């Protein structure tokens, strides 16, 4: 039998602190979700609507993020806030967003000075979302794993992760060219920019490219492509290839190697 009722019966003054403690637990566990939305979105450019739930476990029927160019929809968003993270004044939450062909799941923390940290996150999105920043039409699906990402506003502080481009297709101007699937190792360059090592996973084109995206603009792409020249000729892609690569050599397997050295 529990001794608590006996203790409370013999020490009636304990009823007051116990009542206060129970009241605080009730209040804290039922803090409205709008406060969680504030902690997660302050200084991020993210807007939430249709917020329900509590501070600790909330949901928004629609989330969006605004950049300098346009606004992107993230779909439905849910979060689970870590109570211990509040004690060190760095709120962290496990966050999920869902939209057709577009998902995010990972840990997001609010750091000092308005910094946002993302850890152990998986992101899936259609290539169409970045098409406006690319010189040629492409298709496919991006899948990204982020080990670590830190941003302050639009400034990149840290990045470590990898990216996969599945079912990759490029428009040559005459038709769509299936080029396989590719992977990339991502990191920051220590100067608020991005370094990426791009390589082939499967498909007809061997790729070994180093990509640097400088901040606030510019960058370069260097490395090599290799494939039978007949592959590009059959796809009417020779003219497009000449825009960024120069024919270098033919190896013993009959593949033509193209040297890439392009400023962005």
Buried (B, 14 or more C-beta within 10 A) or exposed (E): EEEEEEEEEEEEEEEEEEEEEEEEEEEEEEBEBBBBBEBBBEEBBBBBEEBEBBBBBBBBEBBBBEEEEEEBEBBBBBBBBBEEBEEEEBBBBBBBBBBEEBBBBBBBBBBEEEBBBBBEBBBBBBBBEEEEEEEEBBBBBBBBBBBBBBBBEEEBBBBBBBBBBBEBBBBBEEEEBBBBBBBBEBBBBEEBBBBBBBEBEEBBBBBBBBBBBBBEEEBBBBBBBBBBBEBBEEBEBEEBBEEBBEEBEEEEEEBBBBEBEBEE
